[in-house]
Amino acid sequence: MSFYASAGRIYATDASGNVILDTDERFFTVTDGPLTGTIATNGGADRNFSMSSTGTNQYHVTADTTIRSVNSAATVVRGAFKSTVVGSNAGIANKGWFNASGSYVATMYASGPALSGNNNVVLNSFVVFTFLISAGNLILRERYRVCTPRPWDNLTVTVRSHSLQYHLFCGAFV
């Protein structure tokens, strides 16, 4: 391994001469963390969506919950979380830790030939959770798109509340 420093740049190479560290690349700098805790989606309650053939048969809901304030320079969330759901229809919850650096699809339902009689598969419903930073705040964004696969159905779709245990770092690439 070789180490080089010149003109405001530091870099290191391996035995083959490949650069393995270079300060000219942007590095993730932690401004806040580790941030640990637990937050419940939908305020800790299950969310019910009532659908009918004569009224509403689809919902598009976005809800933001502020977890805490963070450094104003922070723009990126990194870390992990695990989701716990009590009851049936837990989806992929209760399966371990997930990467918190993007969106987590908690629930997804698609209908296809068995329900619609054609060869198209339609994404009817999904629930997505995202940790993000906005205006100096760490936020949990919940997005719900819930539609009945058959608009003539009268039904209630229940989305279970998730308990998200998180271990996060907020910062920026500098």
Buried (B, 14 or more C-beta within 10 A) or exposed (E): EEEEEEEEEEBBBEEEEEEEEEEEEEEEEBBBBEBEEEBBBBEEEEBEBEBBEEEEBEBEBEEEBEBEEBBEEBBBBBBBBBBBBEEEEBBBBEEEEBEBBEEBEBBBBEBEEEEBEEEEEBEBBBBBBBBBBEEEBBBBBBBBBBBBBBEEEEEEBEBBBBBBBBBBBBBBEE
